[in-house]
Amino acid sequence: MDGQATGVPQPGVNPTALSVATAARLLSAAGGHPVTPEQIQADVDAGAPTNDNGTINLVHYAAWLMREFAG
């Protein structure tokens, strides 16, 4: 079974430059419930930070989520 099927990150996955789909897959694997690419894209549309190339920095995204939940 490969890493994608198990939700385990593949070697070379850069947590500072994830596609929306990869971020959703990693967050689903790490959390207790599924996270869809559509949910993350909705966050991006609502102002979640992205890199210049549209990728997600997982640390910046997590910080943004915490600010959203706290505010």
ZAMARGU-4260 file (C-alpha; in steps of 0.2 Angstrom, whole numbers, plus 5000, padded with zeros to 4 digits):
<rodrens>
0) 5000/5000/5000 | 5007/5017/4995 | 5008/5032/5006 | 4993/5041/4997 | 4982/5026/5001
5) 4986/5026/5019 | 4987/5045/5021 | 5005/5045/5026 | 5015/5059/5018 | 5026/5053/5004
10) 5045/5057/5005 | 5048/5074/4999 | 5031/5082/5004 | 5035/5100/5009 | 5024/5106/5023
15) 5027/5124/5018 | 5021/5121/5000 | 5006/5109/4999 | 4993/5109/4986 | 4975/5111/4992
20) 4972/5092/4989 | 4988/5086/4998 | 4984/5098/5013 | 4967/5090/5014 | 4974/5073/5013
25) 4987/5076/5027 | 4975/5085/5038 | 4962/5071/5036 | 4976/5058/5041 | 4981/5068/5056
30) 4964/5073/5062 | 4949/5064/5068 | 4938/5068/5054 | 4939/5070/5035 | 4945/5087/5028
35) 4940/5090/5009 | 4949/5100/4997 | 4933/5110/4995 | 4934/5115/5014 | 4952/5121/5012
40) 4948/5130/4996 | 4933/5139/5005 | 4946/5144/5018 | 4958/5151/5005 | 4943/5160/4997
45) 4939/5168/5014 | 4957/5174/5017 | 4968/5159/5022 | 4986/5163/5017 | 4994/5155/5002
50) 5011/5156/4995 | 5013/5166/4979 | 5011/5150/4968 | 4994/5145/4977 | 5001/5132/4988
55) 4998/5131/5007 | 5010/5133/5021 | 5003/5121/5034 | 5010/5131/5048 | 5003/5148/5042
60) 4987/5139/5038 | 4985/5132/5055 | 4989/5149/5063 | 4976/5157/5052 | 4963/5144/5058
65) 4967/5147/5076 | 4965/5166/5074 | 4948/5162/5065 | 4942/5151/5079 | 4948/5163/5092
70) 4940/5178/5084
</rodrens>
